[in-house]
């Protein structure tokens, strides 16, 4: 029954927020659950992926290895 109380709490938060960005993000999450191809993705997701790819091509960002470095101390515990 824990999942029901979690769902109720999320619904209450969603109904009480005036933050349009939160609403758009939640909507995009639900929409992405059904998506199987690039053409079906919402423009907001496509835009984010495109920006990320362009930044990567310019050498911006970090490798997976670099990103994981701070967490290495917990890796074998």
QUIRA-V643526 format. One line per field, one symbol per residue. phi: phi as a letter, one per 20 degrees, with the letter a starting at -180 (. if undefined). A space follows every 50 residues. Layout:
BEGIN
phi->???
END
This chain:
BEGIN
phi->.gfffffffffffffeedeffffffffffffffefccgfeffgffgffff fffffffenencfggffegfegfegde
END
